């Protein structure tokens, strides 16, 4: 588990004063799947190719 510190700040405006707050959020490690695709496929020598990688969590919450 890795704790991360999260800070939010509001600079205020004519009607509201500035405010800030900090909280710690702990993130647990999750199993993942990785999908990699390329386009166009097939391609030819010298042609630009775009690679896309998607990392997704594995679990009942990953919907």
Buried (B, 14 or more C-beta within 10 A) or exposed (E): EEEEEEEEEEEEEEEEEEEEEEEEEEEEEEEEEEEEEEEEEEEEEEEEEEEEEEEEEEEEEEE
